Amino acid sequence: MELALGYMVLNVTPSRSMNAFINTGLRHRNAAVRKTTAQFLERLAEVMGASRVLSGKKDLTDRFIHSISCLAIDSAQEVRTHARNTLAFLASHPNLIKMVDRFAPQRDQVTVKDLINKCQKRNLH
């Protein structure tokens, strides 16, 4: 299954693969499905690059930041790990905090900003 999803990330447009993952896995009841969603959103961010993910194109950036913010505070450890790795990857981009302010759910913004600050401090040392 993961092999097929990996090929999808590489061979389909980023917005289509992102929509497929978000629509099916973001709010799924099963933690394994949410983990796979977080894992492939992480891979998608690496393939696209931080500047393209945070380019400001409303639909792409909006849905990606919202999804990663929700997954970063998920109840399952495996889900949080992949989402936080994605935030760590994006933390080098100067506009990440602004994008979190604009697109992350209001209740999650403080927690996500704290995670980003920890990632940035860890990258400095």
N, C-alpha and C positions, 0 to 999 in steps of 0.2 A: 504494500500500500504506500509506504513512504517513498519508494522508488518512483512510483507513478506520479505522486504529488511533486516530487523533486523535478521530474521532467516537465510537469505543468508549469512550475515556477520559471524554468529556463526557456520554455517555448511559447508561452502565452504572454500577451501584453501584461505589464505589471498591474494595471488597474483591474483587469479581468481576474487575474489570479488572486489579488487582494480581496476583491468582492466575493469570490467564491469561498475563500477562507473565512471571511468575516460573517457572511450570511449564514454559513452552516455551522461554524465552530465557536463563535465568540460566546454565545450564551447557552451552549450545549450543557446538558445535565451531567454528562460523563466527563470526568477530569482528563481522561486519556485523549479525548477529542479536543478539548481545550488546549492540552499540552501540544498536540500536533499542530493546532492552529498557531500557537505562540512560536513554535519551532520554525514553521514555514514563513511566518511573518518576519522572524529574525533573518532567515535566509534571503527573503525578498528584499529586506533593507540592505543587506550586504551586497546583493546583486545590483540594486538600483543606486546605492550610494546615499550618504546622508544629505547631500545638497539636493538631490533629485526628490527624495522623500519629503524634505522640508522646503520644497521650492515655492510653496504658497498656492499651488493649484488647489483650489478649494476642496474639491471632492476627494482627491487623493490624500492630501495632507490631513484634512479634517477626519476622515474615516480612519486613517492609520494612527494618528495620535490618540484619538478617542479609544480605539481598540487596544493599543499597547498600554494605555493608562489603566483601562479596566483589567487587563490581564496581569499587570504588574502588582495588583493588590488582590489577586485571586486567592481563594482558600487553599488551593493545591500548590505545594512547593515546586513541583516540576514546571508548572505553568508560570509561576512567578520568576523562576530562574531564567527561562528563555525570554520573557518580556523584559526583565531587568538587564539581560545581556544586550537586548536591542536598544534600550535606553542608554546603556553605557557606550554602545557603538555610535549613537546619535549625539552623545553628550559633547563631542568635539565641535559640533556645529553651533555657531554663535546665536542663531535664532531659535534654538530649541525651547528655551524658557518662554519666549514670546508665543510660540506655537502652542505650548501647553496651556498658557493663559487663555488663548483664544478657543482651543478645540477640546481640551480635556474636560470631563465632567466636573462641575463646580465642587462637588464633595470630595473628589480625588486629587484636586490640584495641589494641595499642600503636601500630601504624601508623595506625589510624583516629583514635585520640585525638590523635596528632601532627597529622594533617590538619585536624582540627576546631580545634585550638589555633591553627594557622596562619591558618585562615579567620577566627577570632575576632580575632586580632591585626590582620589586614588590614582588617577592618570597623571597628576602632577608629581607624585612621589615615586 
